[in-house]
Amino acid sequence: MSIVYDAAVLIAADRNDRATWAEHRVRLEHGLVPVTTAPVVAQVSRSPRQVQLRRFLRGCRIVPFAADQAHEVGALLGTAGSADVVDGHIVTVAAAAAATVLTADADDL
């Protein structure tokens, strides 16, 4: 099972949330490398002093926002009536990998 992290997970990791770190470690111990996207990282990265965030991301695969995904994300946003490109990209990446999005707010996706 593949997991895609949204911004809420990265924020929790940056705040050193024990449950978030414990679940992340279990995934890594089972050989599951969680995925997040470059736009999500940009959304939560504010300072080079976010040591916990950077440490957490070392255990993740970060998917770039590729030019060929732009139309797919745009079409998804149009269908969903949303303007949140970051969330649209998360959903597109998760759908392509048949992965589950780990989020604090599923209604936001």
JOLINTA-V794928 format. One record per helix or strand of 3 or more residues. SS is the DSSP state (2 for helix, 1 for strand). FROM is the first residue (numbers start at 1). TO is the last residue. If there is no record, write none. Layout:
# JOLINTA-V794928
ss:SS from:FROM to:TO
ss:SS from:FROM to:TO
This chain:
# JOLINTA-V794928
ss:1 from:3 to:5
ss:2 from:7 to:14
ss:2 from:18 to:29
ss:1 from:35 to:37
ss:2 from:38 to:44
ss:2 from:51 to:57
ss:1 from:61 to:63
ss:2 from:67 to:80
ss:2 from:85 to:96
ss:1 from:100 to:102
ss:2 from:106 to:108
